[in-house]
Amino acid sequence: MSSKGVNITIMGRDLSVNCPPHEQEDLLEAARYLDRNMKEIQKSGKIIGAERCAIMAALNITNDLLKLQKETAGQGKIQERLDSLKERIDDVLREAESA
């Protein structure tokens, strides 16, 4: 599948990024998210320069991603525990029915 140039705007800068057609909407959404994040950082007035804003935005987004991954892992453990408990309940019910 061939890639196609997609035009995005980050902090007022127009960029063309090659992207497979089926991923274009995701790329545009990611670009809008990054642009909003960088503009919020810039508005805070604490960070000066596009490069520093980009680094801070990358750190913020990475931090959010890592938190979500930990939450998801925790949910997986809860589901495993629930499945184990369900299995034990089913075993007890089978034993009770056969008694």
Secondary structure, 3 states (H helix, E strand, C coil): CCCEEEEEEECCEEEEEEECHHHHHHHHHHHHHHHHHHHHHHHHCCCCCHHHHHHHHHHHHHHHHHHHHHHHHHHHHHHHHHHHHHHHHHHHHHHHHHC
